[in-house]
Amino acid sequence: SFFRLSQSFYCTDRAHSVFVRVREWFCPLRRGEAAEDMAAEQSEPNQFEQALLTAAQVIEDQIDDRLHELDKVDDDELERLREKRVQQMKQDQERRTQYLAAGHGVYTELSGDPREFFDQCKKSTRVVCHFFRPTTWRCTVVDKHLSALTPRHLETKFVKINAEKCPFLVERLHIVVMPSIVLVRNGHTDHTIMGFDEMGGDDFPTERLEAVLLRHGVIDQRD
């Protein structure tokens, strides 16, 4: 079967590794030795051959043990595992469809109307909202990173709002630094990332921001 063939290849690799180590230990290059020493060595029992036989026996025992374990996995168990995997794939696809229907997967700019912001927070369990100012270059950096993260994390809604167009939200959410990234979970503001301090400074990779968002629980760990 495929499982037995895979195990055979695995054990063959193990055998090769053992043989190489045995050869390196028992058969060092003996350059410069006298001819009489070599003759004396040939008269001794062949330790290399004995080591190979021992290693082969160990590997054979490992193969037998593994095959015995595989024999315990019957067809019904394999079918149950397959069905469980199929159900998981269906659930993942249903969630993906729901996320896309809610506008996830696209980094969207909101109008600045507070009602639109609160509506997004009601529709999605987790929201990442970037408050930006067009003249602030660091906001452009955040846009680049969030644009890259949006399609990676469909479980989260990514949006941005021009802070100059929504003074009510700026005051309500205590936005005092540009850029500010507001993290919302279950309809409540959970945390605000102000500036780049949490990412370690101006020059940071997208993965650094991703790690910060993961730490605050607004995105899931990728497989």
Contacts in CASP RR format, 6 or more apart in sequence:
PFRMAT RR
TARGET T0000
AUTHOR 0000-0000-0000
METHOD contacts of the structure
MODEL  1
SFFRLSQSFYCTDRAHSVFVRVREWFCPLRRGEAAEDMAAEQSEPNQFEQ
ALLTAAQVIEDQIDDRLHELDKVDDDELERLREKRVQQMKQDQERRTQYL
AAGHGVYTELSGDPREFFDQCKKSTRVVCHFFRPTTWRCTVVDKHLSALT
PRHLETKFVKINAEKCPFLVERLHIVVMPSIVLVRNGHTDHTIMGFDEMG
GDDFPTERLEAVLLRHGVIDQRD
1 70 0 8 1.000
3 70 0 8 1.000
4 67 0 8 1.000
4 70 0 8 1.000
7 63 0 8 1.000
7 66 0 8 1.000
7 67 0 8 1.000
7 70 0 8 1.000
8 63 0 8 1.000
11 59 0 8 1.000
11 62 0 8 1.000
11 63 0 8 1.000
11 66 0 8 1.000
14 59 0 8 1.000
14 62 0 8 1.000
15 55 0 8 1.000
15 56 0 8 1.000
15 59 0 8 1.000
18 55 0 8 1.000
18 58 0 8 1.000
18 59 0 8 1.000
19 52 0 8 1.000
19 55 0 8 1.000
22 48 0 8 1.000
22 51 0 8 1.000
22 52 0 8 1.000
22 55 0 8 1.000
23 48 0 8 1.000
26 47 0 8 1.000
26 48 0 8 1.000
26 51 0 8 1.000
27 48 0 8 1.000
30 37 0 8 1.000
30 38 0 8 1.000
30 41 0 8 1.000
95 155 0 8 1.000
96 154 0 8 1.000
99 105 0 8 1.000
99 154 0 8 1.000
99 155 0 8 1.000
100 154 0 8 1.000
102 123 0 8 1.000
102 124 0 8 1.000
102 157 0 8 1.000
103 157 0 8 1.000
104 124 0 8 1.000
104 150 0 8 1.000
104 154 0 8 1.000
104 155 0 8 1.000
104 156 0 8 1.000
104 157 0 8 1.000
104 158 0 8 1.000
105 150 0 8 1.000
105 151 0 8 1.000
105 154 0 8 1.000
105 158 0 8 1.000
106 150 0 8 1.000
106 158 0 8 1.000
107 143 0 8 1.000
107 146 0 8 1.000
107 147 0 8 1.000
107 150 0 8 1.000
107 158 0 8 1.000
107 159 0 8 1.000
107 160 0 8 1.000
108 158 0 8 1.000
108 159 0 8 1.000
108 160 0 8 1.000
109 159 0 8 1.000
109 160 0 8 1.000
109 161 0 8 1.000
109 162 0 8 1.000
110 116 0 8 1.000
110 117 0 8 1.000
110 120 0 8 1.000
110 129 0 8 1.000
110 159 0 8 1.000
110 160 0 8 1.000
110 161 0 8 1.000
111 165 0 8 1.000
112 161 0 8 1.000
112 162 0 8 1.000
112 165 0 8 1.000
112 166 0 8 1.000
112 169 0 8 1.000
113 166 0 8 1.000
114 166 0 8 1.000
114 168 0 8 1.000
114 169 0 8 1.000
114 172 0 8 1.000
117 129 0 8 1.000
117 159 0 8 1.000
117 161 0 8 1.000
117 166 0 8 1.000
117 169 0 8 1.000
120 127 0 8 1.000
120 129 0 8 1.000
120 157 0 8 1.000
120 159 0 8 1.000
121 127 0 8 1.000
121 184 0 8 1.000
121 187 0 8 1.000
122 187 0 8 1.000
123 157 0 8 1.000
124 156 0 8 1.000
124 157 0 8 1.000
125 185 0 8 1.000
125 186 0 8 1.000
126 155 0 8 1.000
126 156 0 8 1.000
126 157 0 8 1.000
126 183 0 8 1.000
126 184 0 8 1.000
126 185 0 8 1.000
126 217 0 8 1.000
126 218 0 8 1.000
126 219 0 8 1.000
127 156 0 8 1.000
127 157 0 8 1.000
127 158 0 8 1.000
127 159 0 8 1.000
127 182 0 8 1.000
127 183 0 8 1.000
127 184 0 8 1.000
127 187 0 8 1.000
127 218 0 8 1.000
128 146 0 8 1.000
128 156 0 8 1.000
128 157 0 8 1.000
128 158 0 8 1.000
128 159 0 8 1.000
128 181 0 8 1.000
128 182 0 8 1.000
128 183 0 8 1.000
128 184 0 8 1.000
128 213 0 8 1.000
128 218 0 8 1.000
128 219 0 8 1.000
129 159 0 8 1.000
129 160 0 8 1.000
129 161 0 8 1.000
129 181 0 8 1.000
129 182 0 8 1.000
129 183 0 8 1.000
129 184 0 8 1.000
130 139 0 8 1.000
130 142 0 8 1.000
130 143 0 8 1.000
130 146 0 8 1.000
130 158 0 8 1.000
130 159 0 8 1.000
130 160 0 8 1.000
130 161 0 8 1.000
130 179 0 8 1.000
130 180 0 8 1.000
130 181 0 8 1.000
130 182 0 8 1.000
131 160 0 8 1.000
131 161 0 8 1.000
131 163 0 8 1.000
131 169 0 8 1.000
131 170 0 8 1.000
131 173 0 8 1.000
131 175 0 8 1.000
131 178 0 8 1.000
131 179 0 8 1.000
131 180 0 8 1.000
131 181 0 8 1.000
131 182 0 8 1.000
132 139 0 8 1.000
132 142 0 8 1.000
132 143 0 8 1.000
132 160 0 8 1.000
132 161 0 8 1.000
132 162 0 8 1.000
132 163 0 8 1.000
132 178 0 8 1.000
132 179 0 8 1.000
133 139 0 8 1.000
133 162 0 8 1.000
133 163 0 8 1.000
133 164 0 8 1.000
133 178 0 8 1.000
133 179 0 8 1.000
134 162 0 8 1.000
134 164 0 8 1.000
136 178 0 8 1.000
136 179 0 8 1.000
138 178 0 8 1.000
138 179 0 8 1.000
138 195 0 8 1.000
138 196 0 8 1.000
138 202 0 8 1.000
139 178 0 8 1.000
139 179 0 8 1.000
141 179 0 8 1.000
141 196 0 8 1.000
141 202 0 8 1.000
142 179 0 8 1.000
142 181 0 8 1.000
142 209 0 8 1.000
143 160 0 8 1.000
144 206 0 8 1.000
145 206 0 8 1.000
145 209 0 8 1.000
146 158 0 8 1.000
146 160 0 8 1.000
146 181 0 8 1.000
146 209 0 8 1.000
148 206 0 8 1.000
149 158 0 8 1.000
149 206 0 8 1.000
149 209 0 8 1.000
149 210 0 8 1.000
149 213 0 8 1.000
149 219 0 8 1.000
150 158 0 8 1.000
152 210 0 8 1.000
152 222 0 8 1.000
153 219 0 8 1.000
153 220 0 8 1.000
153 222 0 8 1.000
155 219 0 8 1.000
155 220 0 8 1.000
156 213 0 8 1.000
156 218 0 8 1.000
156 219 0 8 1.000
161 169 0 8 1.000
163 170 0 8 1.000
163 175 0 8 1.000
163 178 0 8 1.000
163 180 0 8 1.000
169 175 0 8 1.000
173 182 0 8 1.000
173 189 0 8 1.000
173 192 0 8 1.000
174 192 0 8 1.000
175 182 0 8 1.000
175 192 0 8 1.000
176 194 0 8 1.000
177 194 0 8 1.000
177 195 0 8 1.000
178 195 0 8 1.000
179 195 0 8 1.000
180 192 0 8 1.000
180 193 0 8 1.000
180 194 0 8 1.000
180 195 0 8 1.000
181 192 0 8 1.000
181 193 0 8 1.000
182 189 0 8 1.000
182 191 0 8 1.000
182 192 0 8 1.000
183 189 0 8 1.000
183 190 0 8 1.000
183 191 0 8 1.000
183 192 0 8 1.000
183 193 0 8 1.000
183 213 0 8 1.000
183 216 0 8 1.000
183 217 0 8 1.000
183 218 0 8 1.000
184 190 0 8 1.000
184 218 0 8 1.000
185 217 0 8 1.000
185 218 0 8 1.000
190 216 0 8 1.000
190 217 0 8 1.000
190 218 0 8 1.000
191 216 0 8 1.000
193 212 0 8 1.000
196 202 0 8 1.000
196 204 0 8 1.000
198 212 0 8 1.000
199 208 0 8 1.000
199 209 0 8 1.000
199 212 0 8 1.000
200 208 0 8 1.000
210 219 0 8 1.000
213 219 0 8 1.000
214 220 0 8 1.000
214 221 0 8 1.000
END
